[in-house]
Amino acid sequence: QGHLVESGGGLVKPGGSLRLSCAASGFVFSDHYMSWLRQVPGKGLEWLSYISTSATTRQAADSVKGRFIISRDNSENSLYLEMNSLSVEDTAVYYCARTIGTDSLAFDLWGPGTKVTVSS
Amino acid sequence: SYVLTQPPSVSVAPGKTASITCGGPNIGRNSVHWYRQRPGQAPVLVMFDDSDRPSGIPERISGSKSGNTATLTISRVEAGDEADYYCQVWHGLSDQVFGGGTKLTVL
């Protein structure tokens, strides 16, 4: 079925940077698109970015475009999210998710999430 | 921007049927996916492409769509179904949209 575990969250000051990691196991990582999403505590879900199997295609939501960069290392079964110019509005739980579908993407496997707090 | 509208809350007695709606313009043209999120846990995909169930999701959970509204139906509701439910549509190359979520309360 598969397993995803995020890491790298924590407390960071406004304007700072953070790199999140996501370790995948139990499925062929290189066969799947992957995504990052987030959820402000008590609020709804927000998709942030996805990356294709060979990293040739990446898309990002307008809210993070130019600040957040998604990447992957298929040899390490790992997904990453480089987050720059962080603001308090970026405080949330960040999830990585396996991404399925062709015309319409869905997220069929999620990690437990890692919490990012942006505060001075 | 594209907006999906869900009722904030739905309440249902055990053993009854719960229907959670998701409305949006031209939703008929897009595949709708549904997620269940129990308190303190990550979301779980419970329905994709309007009415397809991932493996492990019971048959009493079903999805449908008519006009501008998609519906997630949970039959024979159990206490374990109490959770937040989110619909999601892929609307454009860089625009995934989630509904605001519906809190399902089992009375």
Interface residues (C-beta under 8 A of the other chain):
Chain A: G44 L45 E46 W47 Q59 A60 A61 D62 K65 Y95 I100 G101 D103 S104 L105 A106 F107 D108 L109 W110 G111 P112 G113
Chain B: N30 S31 H33 Y35 Q41 A42 P43 V44 L45 F48 D49 P54 Y86 Q88 V89 W90 L93 S94 D95 Q96 F98 G99 G100 G101
